[in-house]
Amino acid sequence: NGIVDCCHSQATVKGSNELGCLVGNLSFGTIVHSSAEGVVIGVQNSYMDNHVFNEKVTPYAVGGLVARIHCASVEGSHSDVELQIEGKGKTIGSFAGYCQSSNIKNCTYNSRKTDERKAVSYHHNGYEEGITYTYELEAVE
């Protein structure tokens, strides 16, 4: 239930699971008026592939601003992050890798650094009937 408000990250992040330049996993929280620039390097992890996922999916949940958004909200934020991905991976997006039951409002990402990836690789509107989630994400150069 935390809030990341008016924050900026300038970093290089490297790993195999839930990598974002600003936040790795945002669950039941909020990011507002924040941004990230830098590089996210997603690498394969044979232990995770063989013992946790039981298939070759790493790097998993990799995003420019945030890796995984679950029951959360991201508003007025920007990703200016280059993705460098080893192998194929799964749920890799230029803004977020994975988004479920969450709102993305008035956000942008740099489309020149995304290697033609989707803005959000996996987007699921949730399980509750009658609830509509906002998805306002724009590519900018």
C-alpha positions in Angstrom: 0.0 0.0 0.0 3.0 2.3 -0.4 3.3 5.3 -2.6 6.2 6.2 -4.9 5.7 9.9 -5.6 7.8 12.3 -7.7 10.8 9.9 -7.8 13.4 9.4 -10.5 15.8 6.5 -11.1 18.8 6.7 -13.3 20.3 3.2 -13.1 21.5 0.0 -14.8 19.7 -3.0 -13.4 20.6 -6.6 -14.1 19.0 -9.9 -13.2 16.6 -12.6 -14.3 13.2 -12.0 -12.5 11.0 -9.0 -11.8 13.3 -6.3 -13.0 12.3 -2.7 -13.4 14.5 0.5 -13.5 12.3 2.2 -10.8 10.4 -0.7 -9.1 10.5 -4.5 -9.4 7.1 -5.5 -8.0 4.3 -3.0 -7.3 1.4 -4.7 -5.5 -1.4 -2.8 -3.9 0.5 0.5 -4.2 0.9 3.6 -6.3 3.5 5.2 -8.5 2.7 8.9 -9.4 4.7 11.5 -11.3 7.9 9.4 -11.4 10.3 8.4 -14.1 13.2 6.1 -14.9 16.1 6.2 -17.3 18.9 3.8 -17.9 19.3 0.2 -18.9 17.5 -3.0 -17.7 19.5 -6.2 -18.5 17.5 -9.4 -18.3 19.6 -12.5 -18.2 18.7 -16.2 -18.2 18.8 -18.2 -15.0 19.0 -21.9 -15.4 18.2 -22.7 -11.8 14.9 -20.7 -12.0 14.1 -22.2 -15.4 14.7 -25.8 -14.2 13.6 -25.7 -10.6 11.0 -22.9 -10.2 9.2 -22.5 -13.5 10.0 -25.9 -15.0 10.4 -24.3 -18.4 12.8 -21.8 -20.0 11.2 -18.5 -19.3 13.9 -16.3 -17.8 14.3 -13.5 -17.9 10.8 -13.2 -16.5 8.7 -10.0 -15.7 11.0 -7.3 -17.0 9.9 -3.8 -17.7 11.4 -0.3 -18.3 9.7 1.5 -15.4 8.3 -1.4 -13.4 8.5 -5.2 -13.8 5.2 -6.3 -12.3 2.0 -4.3 -11.4 -0.6 -6.1 -9.5 -3.8 -4.5 -8.0 -2.0 -1.1 -8.1 -1.9 2.2 -9.9 0.7 4.0 -12.0 -0.1 7.6 -13.0 1.7 10.4 -14.9 5.0 8.5 -15.1 7.6 8.0 -17.9 10.0 5.2 -18.9 13.1 6.2 -20.8 14.8 2.8 -20.5 16.7 0.6 -22.9 16.0 -3.1 -22.5 18.8 -5.6 -23.2 17.3 -9.1 -23.1 19.3 -12.4 -23.2 17.3 -15.1 -25.0 13.6 -15.0 -25.5 12.3 -14.5 -21.9 8.6 -14.0 -20.9 6.5 -11.0 -20.0 9.0 -8.4 -21.1 7.6 -4.9 -21.9 9.1 -1.5 -22.6 7.0 0.1 -19.8 5.9 -2.9 -17.7 6.4 -6.6 -18.1 3.2 -7.7 -16.3 0.0 -5.8 -15.4 -3.0 -7.3 -13.7 -6.0 -5.7 -12.1 -4.3 -2.3 -12.2 -4.7 1.2 -13.6 -2.1 2.9 -15.9 -3.1 6.6 -16.4 -1.4 9.3 -18.4 1.9 7.4 -18.7 4.5 7.4 -21.5 7.5 5.4 -22.6 10.4 6.0 -25.1 9.5 3.9 -28.1 13.0 4.2 -29.6 14.6 2.2 -26.8 12.2 -0.7 -26.7 13.5 -3.1 -29.4 9.9 -3.2 -30.9 8.5 -4.8 -27.7 5.0 -4.2 -26.5 4.5 -1.5 -24.0 3.1 -4.0 -21.5 3.8 -7.6 -22.4 1.0 -9.2 -20.3 -2.1 -7.2 -19.5 -5.0 -8.8 -17.6 -8.1 -6.7 -16.6 -8.8 -8.8 -13.5 -11.3 -11.3 -12.3 -14.1 -9.2 -10.8 -17.0 -8.6 -13.1 -18.1 -5.0 -13.8 -14.7 -3.4 -12.9 -13.0 -1.5 -15.7 -9.3 -0.6 -15.4 -7.8 2.4 -17.1 -5.0 1.8 -19.6 -3.6 5.1 -20.9 0.0 4.5 -22.1 1.5 6.4 -25.0 4.7 5.9 -27.0 6.9 9.0 -27.4 10.3 9.6 -28.9 
